[in-house]
Amino acid sequence: MKNDLIQQINPLLNRLSVQLASRFEHQMDNELTVKQVLLLELIRTGCASTKDLAAQLNISMSAVSQILNKLEAKEYITRSINPENRREILLKLAAKGERHFEEAQMLEDEINRDVYGQLPLEDLKHFVLILGKLNEIVKGE
């Protein structure tokens, strides 16, 4: 019985993730590719050198430069020379890049409210409690 339930968990979680991602993607502006969004996220979280971006995405520095060129042309990022080290280029989200993440967060919140909001309060409390326990179990391993 317990093993049968355990066997159902990952397929259900995967299906839920795919369905939520599909809703998100369907409603989100699709001007950007997946790699462009990943690169923007890395820049947003402080990874700002071409070398580090290439390592994080497991792609060549040339590929990163091409993606950066497109993001700069679309006005999602700005590049500037580091005044303390003129050989270094500083990458920063432009206003359009910041707006992309604000809109994405608002859409994610809306989708989560629409989906999870249909659960009774007690179910939500149990769900959050169980997810917390699972995170602790995984962290402890």
N, C-alpha and C positions, 0 to 999 in steps of 0.2 A: 504494500500500500504506500509506504513512505517513498520507496524508490520510484514507483509509478508517478507520484506527485513531483518528485525531483526531476524526472525525465521531461515533464511538461513545462518546467520553468523557463529554460533558455529559449525554446521555440516561441513561447508566448511573449517573452521580453523582446526577442528579435522582431516578431511581427508588430508589436506595439511600437518599437523604435522606427521601423520602416514606415508604418502608417503615419506616425507623428512627423517624421522627416518629409514624407510625401506631401502632407498638408502644408508644412512650412515652405517647402520648395515651390509648391503650386502658387502660394500667395506672395512669395518673396520676389523681388525684382531679380531677374536672371541675367543681368548685364555682365556678371562676373563668373569666371570659371571657378571650379573647386580649388585649384591651386592658387588662384588669385585671392580667394577668400582666406585660405590657409596662411598665405604670406601676409595679408593684412592683419590677421589675428596675431601672428608672431610679432609683427611690428608694433601692434597695439599693446602687447604684453612685454615689450622692452627688448626684443631681439632685433638689433638694428644694424648689423653688419652683413654684407653680402655673403661673406664666408660662413657666418653662423646660420643664416637663412638657408643656404645650400645644404649645410650639414643637417639641419632640422628636417628639411623636406626630402633629403636624400636625392638631390638633383645637382647638376653642375652649376658652377657660378655663372656661366654663360646663360643658362636657362633662367636663373634668378634675375639676371640683368634684363633679359627680354621681358619677363613678367613685370619687373619694376618699371621698365619703359612704358608698357601698356597702362599700368596703374597710374603713372605720372601723367600720361597723355589724357586719361579719363578723369584726372584731378582727384584721385583717391589718396595720393601721397604727395609729399614734398621731399625733395632732396636738397641738402645744403652741405657745404664744406665745413668740417669741424675746425673752428678757429684755433684750437689747441694742437691739432694734428692735421695739417692741410692735405695729407694723403688719405684721410678718412672721410667718407661721405656719411652724413647723418640722415637717417630716414625717419619720417614722422607722418602720422595720419593727417591729411588735409581735412577741411570741414566736411567734405563729401564722404570721406572715409569714416569720420566720427559719426556722421548721420546714418551711414549704413549700419553700424553696430547698434545705434539707438533704435532704429526701425526694426532691426532683427530681434532685439530684446523685447520690444513692445509686441511684435507678432508672436514670439514664443510665449510670452505671458498670456496673450489672448487665447492662443491654442490650448495652453495648459489649463486655463480657467474653463474653456469650453468642454474639454475632455474630463479632467479630474474633478471639475465642479459638479459633474453629474453623480459623483459618488456621495453617499451619505457621510456626514461628518465623522462618525465612528470608524467607517472604512478608511477614510483619509488618515485619521490618527494612527490606525493599525499599519497602514501602508508606509507611512513615514517612519514609524517605530521599527518595522521590519527592515526597511532599507538602511536605517541607521545601524541596526544589528549586523546586517550583512557587510556593511562597510567596515565595521569594527573587526569582524571575523577575518576579512580579507587583509586588512591592515596588520593584524596580528600574526599573519603567516609569514 
